[in-house]
Amino acid sequence: MQTTAMGCTVCGVKIEGNFGQTFFDRLTPEDQKFLEQYLLAGFSIKTLEQKSSLGYAAIRSRLDRLIADYKRLTKMDAQKKAVLEQLRTGEIGVAEAKEKIERLSGD
């Protein structure tokens, strides 16, 4: 899935095109905030533990989940690109490509 339109809710301006989406764009606002805090703590679990209400185990568990999610999304993106390449070369048709991508996306 790719973002194809962006708009301003204040002035109503809308821009259409193909906008890339990073792993970080796919995170929940809560996970984005957690990673920001981890970054500002110098990527130190100990420092983050001291500056937040989270304990070491909770921080480690959350980082492990984010790492696993990142690996899963990276693998899924590579698989989607492979399907699109198969479509481009004519190995599979549009309907089969759509079905494979939907299966990968969990739709």
N, C-alpha and C positions, 0 to 999 in steps of 0.2 A: 504494500500500500504506500502511496506517495501523496504528499500534500500538493494540491494543484491550485489552490486559491487561498489568499489571505486578505483580510479586511479590517478596517479600523471601525470600531463601534462608535467612536466619537464623531468622525467627519464623514463616514460612509464610503471612503475610498476603498476600492477593491482591486487587488492585483492578482492576475492569473498567470500561471506558468508551472514549471516543474521545480519544486522546492525540495532540496535534500533534507532528510531527517536523520539526525544522529541518534545513537542509543540514548543519550541524555534527554533528548526531546520526548522520548517514549516513557520516561520515568514519571511517577506520580510527583506532585509538588512536594510531598513529604520526603520522598527519596532524594529529590533534587536538593532540598534543604539539608538533609543528612550529609550528602556528599560535599556540599559547600562547607558545612561545619568541619568535616573531616579534612578537607583541603586547608581550611584556615587553621586547623590544629597541626599543620605541618605533616599530615598523613600519619600522625601518631595516635594510636589507640589510647595510650596512657594519657596524653594531653586532652583528647576528646572526652575521656572518662572524667577527668578533673573539671572540665568546663561544662559538662552536661549532667543530666540526672541519670544517664545510662551507665550500666556497669559494663565491665570488660566483656562478659559473655554475650550480652545483648548487642554490643557494638560488633563483635566478631561474627556473630550469627547474621546480623544484617549485612555486613560486608560480604560474607560467604554467599548469601542469597543474591546480592547484586552481581557478584562475580558469575554465579551460575546463570543468572538471567542474561547477562551480557554474552556469555558463551553460547547460550541457546539461541539468542537473537542473531548473533553473528553467523552461526551455522544455518539458521533458517534463511537469512538473507542470501547466503552463498547458494543454497538449494534453489531459491527463487530465481537467482541469476542464471543458474544452470538450466532451469525450465525455460526461461526466456530465450536463452541461447538455442535450445532445442527447437523452439518455435521459430526463431529467426532463420535457422538452417533448414527448416522444413521437416525435421524429424518427427514432429508432432503438430497437430492442428490446434486451432484456437480453443476449441471446446475442451480438449485434453489439457492444454496449458492452463486454462481457467480452473479446471477441476483440481489440478495438482497444486496450483497456488492457493486456492481456497482451502484445500486439505492442510497445506503447510501453515496457513494463517489461523487455522482452527475455526474458520467461518462456516 
